[in-house]
């Protein structure tokens, strides 16, 4: 409402200033004052004597129709489903969906993520009803190539390089594409992971070879059981049972001329623990998504319980059949001369896990570097006589920090680097020692098993802390305080909530 000076019959009215709208952002040197903008919109809004219907002008941007809202929400939820299925945290999924909907022109959206489903609601003012969409996460699999390509698609959308229809077509291609290499390559990678773990634990080449064969067979057995839709709990039981009985058979047949044959079991236990979403569970708990954290924690607990059941059952069978007992392996004492072997084992184990999870070659190389850094720091701290829990936490923090700083610049998802980097440090040996004490020794002590659980939590928490500490380096200390709300391991680098112009 512009009020100018009016000419009257001998009267002069006060001259009011003309209120001009805020200039476009391109013509400003800084962001206009928010109160000034709001005041201008209030003054320019139609009054009761001049309704909006008579002016023919709408208030604010035109709300999108139902078809557009449904299309955009479906696209955003499907991308969020890919992230959740690959182990991304709930905060990352929420930030991704909000960034996508804002970039594609939807007004204010609310997102609710739990362990098994994602819900998004688009609010379109007071005149139109909100639109709500739901997506259920039914399957979970480690395919980091699919996760990496989905996040590259997110970057294209948020930067305005791709529209909704093109993104929908590209997402269909990503989700329907086969794995980047055959399944037998992943099987060899799982065996290689076990072989490198035995080297990291101080084993020789003969133990590494046996661990390679047993872990490869466990993967093929799990693949066969998965065709019959056997729950993963029982697959973990079968894996733990087969690994322990195989090690006992090797001992009884005198195939290995070593006093540490149970390193084979420790390596197999590490392989079976490596696919669990411990990092995501800790990240969800830290960032306040307690329902999702509880769901992930329950899954990790059930998978671990299945593994414990299989190992203890095998130990009980050995006692009943009076089979020769495998000696309980001691925790290796790191020396300066063994540090190069530890670094080689950590590098190879991280690279093998990345390949087994269908990562790209670039992600595999970055993961191998992260594994070498983590193994070097862990081995060096153990040489300095630091305890295993503190050494694991410090090494994992450094892995998370390096992954957070370098992974984005190299266009690799930090989650891939973090999980692969801490896999060599998983407490497979401590877990087996605790289970051996419970299943074989009279009056078993549970303290060793609790120590193994503590090491696992220290690794997960250290990775999350490292990613959080990496954010000031990547985005600047000032922007961190204003724009970031928690550690990010997946999704776009932009803040989870954007200001709509």
C-alpha positions in Angstrom: 0.0 0.0 0.0 1.8 3.1 -1.3 0.7 6.4 0.4 1.7 9.5 -1.4 1.0 13.2 -0.8 -2.6 14.0 -1.7 -3.7 17.5 -2.9 -6.8 18.7 -1.1 -8.9 21.8 -0.7 -6.6 23.9 1.3 -5.3 20.9 3.3 -2.0 19.2 3.2 -1.6 15.7 4.5 1.6 14.2 5.9 3.9 12.8 3.4 4.7 9.1 4.1 7.7 7.4 2.7 7.3 4.8 0.0 8.1 1.3 1.2 10.1 -0.5 -1.4 10.5 -4.3 -1.5 13.8 -5.9 -0.6 16.2 -5.9 -3.6 17.2 -9.2 -5.1 20.0 -11.0 -3.5 22.3 -10.5 -6.4 22.0 -6.7 -6.0 22.8 -6.8 -2.3 26.1 -7.0 -0.6 24.7 -8.8 2.4 21.5 -10.6 3.4 18.5 -8.2 4.1 17.2 -7.9 7.5 14.6 -10.6 8.2 12.4 -8.2 10.2 12.4 -5.7 7.3 11.4 -8.3 4.9 8.5 -9.5 7.1 7.4 -6.0 7.7 7.2 -5.2 3.9 5.2 -8.3 3.2 2.7 -7.4 6.0 2.3 -3.9 4.7 1.8 -5.0 1.2 -0.7 -7.7 2.1 -4.4 -7.0 1.2 -6.4 -5.5 4.0 -10.0 -6.4 5.0 -11.3 -3.6 2.8 -9.3 -4.9 -0.2 -9.4 -8.7 -0.1 -7.0 -10.9 -2.1 -9.7 -12.1 -4.4 -10.2 -8.5 -5.8 -6.5 -7.9 -6.3 -5.9 -11.1 -8.2 -2.6 -11.6 -6.5 -1.7 -14.6 -4.4 0.1 -14.5 -1.1 3.6 -15.9 -1.3 4.7 -18.6 -3.8 2.1 -20.8 -5.4 1.8 -24.1 -3.6 2.6 -27.2 -5.7 -0.2 -29.5 -6.7 -0.6 -33.0 -5.3 1.0 -34.7 -8.3 4.2 -32.7 -7.9 4.4 -33.2 -4.2 3.9 -36.9 -4.4 6.5 -37.2 -7.2 9.1 -35.3 -5.2 8.4 -37.1 -1.9 8.6 -40.5 -3.6 12.0 -39.6 -5.1 13.4 -38.3 -1.8 12.1 -41.2 0.2 13.6 -43.7 -2.2 17.0 -42.1 -2.0 16.6 -42.2 1.8 15.7 -45.9 1.6 19.0 -46.6 -0.2 20.9 -44.8 2.5 19.1 -46.6 5.4 19.6 -50.0 3.7 23.3 -49.3 3.4 23.7 -48.4 7.1 23.6 -44.6 7.0 22.6 -42.8 10.2 19.1 -41.4 10.7 20.3 -37.9 11.0 22.0 -38.2 7.6 18.9 -39.6 6.0 16.8 -36.8 7.5 19.2 -34.1 6.3 19.3 -35.6 2.8 15.5 -35.7 2.4 15.0 -32.2 3.6 17.7 -30.9 1.3 16.2 -32.7 -1.7 12.6 -31.5 -1.1 13.9 -27.9 -0.6 15.9 -28.1 -3.8 13.0 -29.4 -5.8 10.7 -26.6 -4.8 8.6 -28.0 -2.0 7.7 -25.8 1.0 8.4 -26.7 4.6 8.7 -30.5 5.0 9.0 -32.6 8.2 10.8 -36.0 8.2 10.6 -38.8 10.7 13.0 -41.7 10.4 12.9 -44.9 12.4 14.7 -48.2 11.9 12.2 -49.8 9.5 10.4 -46.8 7.8 10.8 -43.2 6.6 7.9 -40.7 6.8 7.9 -37.3 5.1 5.1 -34.6 5.3 4.9 -31.6 3.1 3.0 -28.6 4.6 1.4 -26.3 2.0 -0.1 -23.5 4.2 -3.4 -23.3 5.9 -5.6 -23.6 2.9 -4.3 -26.9 1.4 -4.0 -30.2 3.3 -0.5 -31.5 4.0 0.7 -34.5 1.9 2.3 -37.4 3.7 4.4 -40.2 2.2 5.7 -43.4 3.8 8.5 -45.7 2.7 9.3 -49.0 4.4 12.9 -50.2 4.5 12.5 -54.0 4.1 16.0 -55.2 3.1 19.5 -54.2 4.2 22.6 -55.0 2.2 26.2 -53.8 2.0 26.5 -52.2 -1.5 28.6 -49.2 -1.1 28.7 -48.5 -4.8 25.0 -48.0 -4.8 25.3 -45.7 -1.8 28.0 -43.7 -3.5 26.1 -43.3 -6.7 22.9 -42.3 -4.8 24.9 -39.6 -3.0 26.4 -38.3 -6.2 22.8 -38.0 -7.5 21.9 -36.0 -4.3 24.7 -33.6 -5.0 23.5 -33.0 -8.6 20.0 -32.3 -7.4 20.9 -30.0 -4.6 23.2 -28.0 -6.8 20.5 -27.6 -9.4 22.1 -29.7 -12.1 19.3 -32.2 -12.4 15.5 -32.0 -12.2 13.1 -34.3 -10.5 12.2 -36.4 -13.6 15.8 -36.9 -14.7 16.7 -37.8 -11.1 13.9 -40.3 -11.0 15.2 -42.0 -14.1 18.7 -42.0 -12.8 17.6 -43.5 -9.4 15.8 -46.3 -11.2 19.0 -47.1 -13.0 21.0 -47.1 -9.7 18.6 -49.3 -7.7 18.1 -51.8 -10.5 21.8 -52.1 -11.6 23.6 -55.3 -10.6 26.6 -55.4 -8.3 29.8 -53.9 -9.9 31.5 -57.3 -9.9 30.6 -61.0 -9.5 29.6 -62.5 -6.1 32.6 -64.8 -6.1 34.9 -61.7 -5.9 33.1 -60.7 -2.7 33.6 -64.3 -1.3 37.4 -64.1 -2.0 37.4 -60.7 -0.3 35.8 -62.1 2.8 38.4 -64.8 2.9 41.1 -62.2 2.4 39.8 -60.2 5.3 40.2 -63.2 7.6 43.7 -63.9 6.3 44.9 -60.3 7.0 43.2 -60.4 10.4 45.3 -63.4 11.4 48.5 -61.6 10.3 47.4 -58.6 12.4 46.9 -60.9 15.4 50.4 -62.3 15.0 49.6 -65.5 13.0 51.8 -67.0 10.3 51.0 -67.6 6.6 49.7 -71.2 7.2 47.1 -69.9 9.7 46.2 -67.1 7.3 45.6 -69.6 4.5 43.3 -71.8 6.6 41.4 -68.7 7.8 41.0 -67.7 4.2 39.5 -71.1 3.2 37.2 -71.3 6.3 35.8 -67.7 6.0 35.2 -68.2 2.3 33.2 -71.4 3.0 31.3 -69.5 5.7 30.3 -66.9 3.2 29.2 -69.4 0.6 27.1 -71.3 3.3 25.5 -68.0 4.3 24.8 -67.3 0.7 23.1 -70.7 0.3 21.0 -70.2 3.5 20.0 -66.7 2.4 18.3 -68.2 -0.6 15.9 -70.0 1.7 15.2 -66.8 3.6 16.7 -68.1 6.8 16.9 -65.3 9.4 20.3 -63.8 9.9 20.3 -64.8 13.5 20.5 -68.5 12.5 23.0 -67.7 9.8 25.3 -66.2 12.5 24.8 -69.4 14.6 25.8 -71.5 11.6 28.8 -69.3 10.9 30.1 -69.4 14.5 29.5 -73.2 14.8 31.2 -74.0 11.5 34.2 -71.7 12.2 34.8 -73.3 15.7 34.3 -76.9 14.6 36.6 -76.3 11.6 39.4 -75.0 13.8 39.0 -78.1 16.1 39.1 -80.4 13.1 42.3 -78.7 11.9 43.9 -79.2 15.4 42.9 -82.8 15.6 44.2 -83.6 12.1 47.6 -81.9 12.8 47.3 -79.9 9.6 48.8 -76.9 11.3 52.1 -77.0 13.1 51.4 -74.1 15.4 50.3 -73.5 18.9 47.8 -70.8 18.0 45.2 -72.5 15.7 42.3 -70.7 17.3 43.4 -67.5 15.6 41.4 -69.0 12.7 38.3 -68.8 14.9 39.2 -65.3 16.0 39.5 -64.2 12.4 36.2 -65.8 11.4 34.5 -64.1 14.4 35.9 -60.7 13.2 34.5 -61.4 9.7 31.1 -62.2 11.1 31.2 -59.0 13.3 32.3 -56.8 10.5 28.9 -56.5 8.8 27.0 -55.2 11.9 25.8 -51.6 12.0 27.5 -50.7 15.3 28.8 -47.3 14.0 25.3 -46.3 12.8 23.7 -47.3 16.1 26.2 -45.2 18.1 25.7 -42.3 15.7 21.9 -42.4 16.0 22.2 -42.5 19.8 24.5 -39.5 19.9 22.5 -37.4 17.5 19.2 -38.0 19.4 17.5 -40.6 17.2 16.9 -42.9 20.1 14.2 -45.1 18.5 16.4 -45.9 15.5 19.4 -46.3 17.8 17.4 -48.8 19.8 16.4 -50.7 16.7 20.0 -50.9 15.4 21.2 -51.9 18.8 18.7 -54.7 19.0 19.8 -55.9 15.6 23.5 -55.8 16.6 22.7 -57.6 19.9 20.7 -60.4 18.1 23.4 -60.9 15.5 26.1 -61.1 18.2 23.9 -63.4 20.2 23.7 -65.7 17.2 27.4 -65.7 16.9 27.9 -66.4 20.6 25.4 -69.3 20.4 27.2 -70.9 17.5 30.7 -70.6 19.1 29.5 -71.8 22.6 27.6 -74.7 21.0 30.7 -75.8 19.2 32.7 -75.7 22.3 30.1 -77.7 24.2 30.1 -80.3 21.4 33.9 -80.5 21.7 33.7 -81.2 25.4 31.0 -83.8 25.1 32.9 -85.7 22.3 36.2 -85.3 24.2 37.8 -83.7 21.2 41.3 -82.1 21.6 40.8 -78.7 23.0 42.2 -75.8 21.1 44.5 -73.7 23.3 43.2 -70.4 24.3 45.0 -67.7 22.3 46.8 -65.0 24.2 46.4 -61.3 23.3 49.5 -60.5 21.2 51.9 -58.1 22.7 52.9 -55.5 20.1 56.5 -54.7 19.6 58.2 -52.2 17.4 59.4 -55.0 15.1 55.9 -56.3 14.6 54.4 -52.8 13.8 55.0 -53.2 10.0 53.1 -56.5 10.0 50.3 -54.9 11.9 50.1 -52.0 9.4 50.1 -54.5 6.4 47.3 -56.5 8.1 45.2 -53.5 8.8 45.6 -52.1 5.2 44.7 -55.4 3.6 41.8 -56.1 5.9 40.3 -52.7 5.3 40.7 -53.0 1.5 39.2 -56.5 1.5 36.1 -55.4 3.5 35.6 -52.5 1.0 35.7 -55.0 -1.9 33.4 -57.4 -0.1 30.9 -54.5 0.4 31.0 -53.7 -3.3 32.9 -50.5 -3.1 34.4 -48.7 -6.1 38.1 -48.9 -6.7 38.6 -45.3 -5.5 36.7 -46.0 -2.3 38.7 -49.2 -1.8 42.0 -47.3 -2.0 40.8 -44.6 0.5 39.5 -47.4 2.8 42.9 -49.1 2.6 44.6 -45.9 3.6 42.3 -45.4 6.5 42.9 -49.0 7.6 46.7 -48.5 7.5 46.4 -45.3 9.6 44.2 -46.9 12.2 46.4 -50.0 12.4 49.5 -47.9 12.7 48.1 -45.7 15.5 46.6 -48.7 17.3 49.9 -50.7 17.1 52.0 -47.7 18.1 49.8 -47.1 21.2 50.0 -50.7 22.2 53.8 -50.6 21.9 53.6 -47.7 24.4 51.7 -50.0 26.8 48.3 -48.2 26.5 45.3 -50.4 27.1 43.3 -51.9 24.3 40.1 -49.8 24.8 41.9 -46.4 24.8 44.1 -47.4 21.8 41.0 -48.5 19.9 39.2 -45.3 20.7 42.1 -43.0 19.7 42.7 -45.0 16.5 39.1 -44.9 15.5 38.9 -41.2 16.1 41.8 -40.6 13.8 40.2 -42.8 11.2 36.9 -40.9 11.4 38.7 -37.6 11.2 40.8 -38.5 8.2 37.7 -40.0 6.5 35.6 -36.9 7.2 38.3 -34.5 5.8 39.5 -36.4 2.8 36.5 -38.6 1.7 34.3 -35.7 0.6 37.1 -34.2 -1.5 37.8 -37.5 -3.1 34.0 -38.0 -3.7 33.8 -41.0 -1.4 31.2 -41.5 1.3 32.7 -41.1 4.7 30.7 -44.0 6.0 32.5 -46.4 3.7 35.9 -45.1 4.9 34.9 -45.2 8.6 33.5 -48.7 8.6 36.2 -50.2 6.5 38.9 -48.4 8.6 37.8 -49.8 11.9 37.1 -53.3 10.7 40.7 -54.6 11.3 40.4 -53.3 14.9 37.2 -55.2 15.8 37.6 -57.4 18.9 37.3 -60.8 17.3 40.1 -62.3 19.5 38.7 -60.8 22.7 35.2 -62.0 21.8 36.4 -65.6 21.3 38.5 -65.5 24.5 35.4 -64.5 26.4 33.3 -67.1 24.9 35.9 -69.8 25.5 36.0 -68.9 29.1 32.3 -69.1 29.4 31.8 -72.3 27.4 34.8 -74.4 28.4 36.5 -73.2 31.6 34.6 -73.9 34.9 33.2 -70.8 36.5 33.7 -68.8 33.4 34.6 -65.1 33.7 32.5 -62.7 31.8 34.9 -59.8 32.2 36.7 -60.6 29.0 33.5 -60.6 27.0 32.5 -57.2 28.5 35.9 -55.9 27.5 35.2 -57.0 23.9 31.9 -55.1 24.0 33.6 -52.0 25.4 36.2 -52.1 22.6 33.4 -52.3 20.0 31.6 -49.3 21.5 34.9 -47.4 21.7 35.5 -48.0 18.0 32.1 -46.8 17.0 32.1 -43.7 19.3 35.6 -42.8 18.1 34.6 -42.8 14.5 31.6 -40.6 15.2 33.8 -38.2 17.2 36.4 -38.1 14.5 33.8 -37.2 11.9 32.4 -34.5 14.1 35.9 -33.0 14.7 36.5 -33.0 10.9 33.6 -30.7 10.2 35.3 -27.5 11.3 38.2 -28.3 9.0 35.8 -28.9 6.1 33.3 -26.2 6.6 34.9 -23.5 8.8 34.5 -23.0 12.5 32.0 -20.1 12.1 29.7 -22.0 9.7 29.8 -25.1 11.9 28.1 -23.3 14.9 25.3 -21.9 12.7 24.6 -24.7 10.3 25.5 -28.1 11.6 23.7 -30.1 14.2 25.6 -33.3 14.5 28.2 -35.6 12.9 27.5 -36.5 9.3 28.7 -39.7 7.5 26.4 -39.7 4.5 24.2 -37.3 2.5 25.0 -33.8 1.2 27.4 -31.4 2.8 24.7 -28.7 3.0 22.8 -28.1 6.3 19.8 -30.2 7.0 17.5 -27.2 7.0 17.7 -24.5 4.4 16.3 -21.0 4.4 13.8 -20.7 1.6 14.2 -17.4 -0.3 
